[in-house]
C-alpha cells in the first residue's frame, strides 16, 4: 500500500521556523516528483514547492522563495520542507504529494496521484 505521512506541523511565532517531514511507505520516493501543497481556511489548495524526480527542476510559490527549501533523505525515504521566516499568511494545512517520475515539477495538484493526510501549520503571535 502506497502511503505518505506528514509530520512536523505546529504553532510557531512569526519569524520562526518549522521543518515538515513526509515519509513514504510502499514505494521509493526518490523515483517520484514531489510536491508540497497547502490549504488555508476558506481557500483552495495551492502548490508551495515542487521538485522533479531528477532533482533538476524546482518550482516555488513566489511568496515562499528564499524562505522555504525542499530536501530528500533517500535512506529514510523521506522528503522535508524547511520553512524559515514564517508569516501568518503561511498558516494552513500542508500536504505532501507524489507523482511518477518527471523532468518537470509542475505544482498543479491534479497531476499528483498520492497524498498524505496533511499537517497543520499555524503562524501566530
NORJO-V475491 format. One record per pair of residues at least 24 apart in sequence whose ideal C-beta (glycine too) atoms are under 8 Angstrom apart, sorted by the first residue. I is the first residue (numbers start at 0). J is the second residue. D is the distance in whole Angstrom. If there is no record, write none. Layout:
# NORJO-V475491
i = {I/I}
j = {J/J}
d = {D/D}
This chain:
# NORJO-V475491
i = {0/0/1/1/1/2/3/3/3/3/3/3/4/4/5/5/5/5/5/5/5/6/7/8/8/8/8/9/9/9/10/10/10/11/11/11/11/12/12/12/13/13/13/13/13/13/14/14/15/15/16/16/16/16/16/17/17/17/18/18/18/18/19/19/19/19/19/19/19/20/20/20/21/21/21/21/21/21/22/22/22/23/23/23/23/24/26/26/27/27/28/28/28/28/28/28/29/29/29/30/31/31/31/31/31/32/32/32/32/32/32/32/33/33/33/33/33/33/34/34/34/34/34/34/34/34/35/35/35/35/35/35/35/36/36/36/36/36/36/37/37/37/37/37/37/38/38/38/38/39/39/39/40/40/42/44/44/45/46/46/46/46/47/47/47/48/48/49/49/49/50/51/51/51/51/51/52/52/52/52/53/53/55/56/56/56/57/58/58/58/60/62/63/82/85/85/86/87/87/88/89/89/90/90/90/90/91/91/92/92/92/92/93/93/93/93}
j = {24/25/25/26/113/113/95/96/97/113/114/115/115/116/93/94/95/115/116/117/118/118/118/93/118/119/120/119/120/121/121/122/123/85/120/121/122/122/123/124/85/86/87/122/123/124/84/85/85/122/81/82/83/84/85/82/85/120/79/80/81/82/79/80/82/93/95/118/120/77/78/79/77/78/79/80/95/115/75/76/77/76/77/78/97/76/97/113/73/76/71/73/76/77/78/97/71/73/76/100/97/98/99/100/113/97/98/99/100/101/103/104/69/71/78/95/96/97/95/96/97/98/104/106/108/111/67/69/80/93/94/95/96/93/94/95/96/106/108/89/91/92/93/94/120/91/92/94/117/88/90/91/90/91/91/94/108/106/105/106/107/108/80/93/106/80/106/104/105/106/104/100/101/102/103/104/99/100/101/102/100/102/102/102/103/104/104/104/105/106/106/88/89/120/120/122/122/122/123/122/120/122/120/121/122/123/119/120/117/118/119/120/117/118/119/120}
d = {8/5/4/5/5/8/5/7/6/6/6/4/6/7/7/7/5/4/7/6/4/6/6/6/3/5/5/8/7/7/5/8/7/6/7/7/6/7/7/5/6/6/6/6/8/6/6/7/5/7/7/6/5/8/7/5/7/6/6/7/5/7/7/4/7/6/8/6/7/6/8/6/6/5/7/7/3/6/7/7/5/5/7/8/7/7/8/8/8/6/7/7/5/7/6/7/6/5/8/6/4/6/6/6/8/7/5/7/7/5/8/6/7/8/5/7/7/6/7/5/8/8/8/6/8/6/8/7/5/6/7/6/8/7/5/8/6/7/6/8/4/7/5/7/7/5/5/7/8/8/6/4/8/7/8/7/5/8/8/3/7/7/7/7/7/7/7/4/7/4/5/8/6/6/6/4/8/4/6/8/8/6/7/6/6/4/6/5/7/5/7/7/8/7/8/5/6/5/6/8/6/5/6/5/5/7/8/6/4/7/6/8/6/5/8/5}
